Amino acid sequence: MKLSAHALRSLQELDEIGREAVEQMVRAHIRACRLNGFQPENLERVYQEAIEIIRLEGPPSKDPGFVPSKYEPTRRYEQYRSPRAL
């Protein structure tokens, strides 16, 4: 997989922990695609989104006290409500 200059520069700007977290996210995405029976497309975009997530949220911490629930999402998105409804 050949990355564009912009994506490669963004990846190189991260520290070693950040780069490893990006690679781990991309590998998890590829694994999920293959488990669902299709080939991953546009890995350039997957790398860009992983880099954005690491920049915004930081690398995932290995906190032993936190165990994510098997049935609950790790992220929550608020449902859109129009200003008129408020």
N, C-alpha and C positions, 0 to 999 in steps of 0.2 A: 504494500500500500504506500503510495507516494502522496505526501501531504503538500499542500500549497505553502508558499513562503510565509504567508501570514500565519497559518496554523502552526507551522514549525517554529516560527519566532515566538508565538504565544506560549507554546509548550516549553520552549527553552527558557522563557522568563520565569517559569515556576521553579521553586526549589525542588530538591530531590524527592521529598515526601509528596509534594504536589504532583510531580510527574508520575510517580508510582501510583498515586490514587487515580489519576486520569487513565493510566494503562489498565488498572484494575477495573474501572468502570467500563472501558471499551471492551475488555475481555468478557465481562459479565453480559454486556449487550449482545456480543457475538454468540455467546453460549445460549442466551435466551432465544435468539433468532433461530439457531439450529435446533433447539429443543421443540420449537413450534413449527419446524418443517420448512423453513425458507432461508435463502441466503441473505445475509445482511447487505443492504444497499447504502451507498453514500457514506462511507466511513469517515470521510472528511467532515461531514456535519456532526457525526457522533463525537468525533474528537473535539470539535468546536463547542458543542454543548457540554461535554464533560469538563472542558477547561473553564467554561463560564460557571458551572456549578461549583467547582473547586475554588474559583476566585470569590464567589459570593458566599458560600457556606464554609469554606475551608475544608481541609482533608478530614475524612471521617475519623472520629476519635475511637480508641479502643477502650472504652470505659467498661470495666467488668460489672458495674452496678446496673448498667442499662442493657436490657435484653429486649429487642424489638418483638412485639407480638406477631405471631404467625398470621393473624387475621386482620390486623390493623395496618393501614398504610403509614409509612414513615413521614410522608408529607401530606399536608391537608391544604386544599385550595378552597377559598371562600366562594360560595355561589354568588353569581352576579345578581345584584338588586339594583333596579333603576332608581335614579334620584327621586322620581315621582313617588315610588313606593315607600321611601323613607319619610 
